[in-house]
Amino acid sequence: MMTSVETRTMESAIRAMLDHHSDPALHQWVRGTMRAFETRLAGIEDPQEREEARRAAMVLIKTTLQEWSRGPVFPQ
């Protein structure tokens, strides 16, 4: 399970990556994705399960930002 220090570190890394990308669509995607996940996570009663789901959401966002930094992905 991710500790609060690890959670803050992951959040900080996500913010730092966003700071390097000015694309408004990317920022909107991150905000919308975080809101959607937070809404879903609120419905999970087990704290450990909720934290694991939160970590998975943050990993998804961080991985997406890392891929985006290699080159923005455009729909085909």
C-alpha positions in Angstrom: 0.0 0.0 0.0 1.2 3.5 -0.8 2.1 5.6 2.2 1.1 9.3 2.5 4.8 10.2 1.7 4.6 8.1 -1.5 1.3 9.6 -2.4 2.6 13.2 -2.0 5.7 12.2 -4.0 3.5 10.9 -6.8 1.3 13.9 -6.8 4.3 16.2 -6.9 5.7 14.3 -9.8 2.4 14.7 -11.7 2.3 18.4 -11.0 6.0 18.8 -12.1 5.2 17.0 -15.4 2.2 19.2 -16.0 4.2 22.3 -15.3 6.4 21.3 -18.3 3.4 21.0 -20.7 1.3 24.0 -21.5 -1.2 22.0 -23.7 -4.6 23.0 -22.3 -6.2 19.7 -23.5 -3.7 17.7 -21.4 -4.4 19.8 -18.3 -8.1 19.4 -18.9 -7.7 15.7 -19.3 -5.8 15.4 -16.0 -8.3 17.5 -14.1 -11.2 15.6 -15.5 -9.6 12.2 -14.9 -8.8 13.1 -11.3 -12.3 14.3 -10.7 -13.8 11.1 -12.2 -11.5 8.9 -10.2 -12.1 10.8 -6.9 -15.9 10.4 -7.5 -15.4 6.6 -8.0 -13.0 6.2 -5.1 -15.5 7.9 -2.7 -17.7 4.9 -3.2 -15.1 2.4 -2.1 -15.6 1.6 1.6 -12.5 -0.4 2.3 -9.7 2.1 3.0 -7.0 -0.2 1.7 -8.9 -0.9 -1.5 -9.6 2.8 -1.9 -5.9 3.6 -1.5 -4.9 0.9 -4.0 -7.4 2.2 -6.5 -6.1 5.8 -6.0 -2.5 4.6 -6.6 -3.6 2.9 -9.8 -5.3 6.1 -11.0 -2.2 8.1 -10.2 0.1 5.6 -12.0 -2.2 5.8 -15.1 -2.0 9.6 -15.1 1.7 9.7 -14.5 2.3 7.1 -17.3 0.1 9.1 -19.7 2.1 12.2 -18.9 5.4 10.4 -19.5 4.1 9.1 -22.8 2.8 12.6 -23.7 6.3 14.1 -23.0 7.7 11.8 -25.7 5.3 13.3 -28.1 1.7 14.3 -27.9 -0.7 11.7 -29.1 -3.3 12.8 -31.6 -6.4 10.9 -32.6 -6.3 9.3 -36.0 
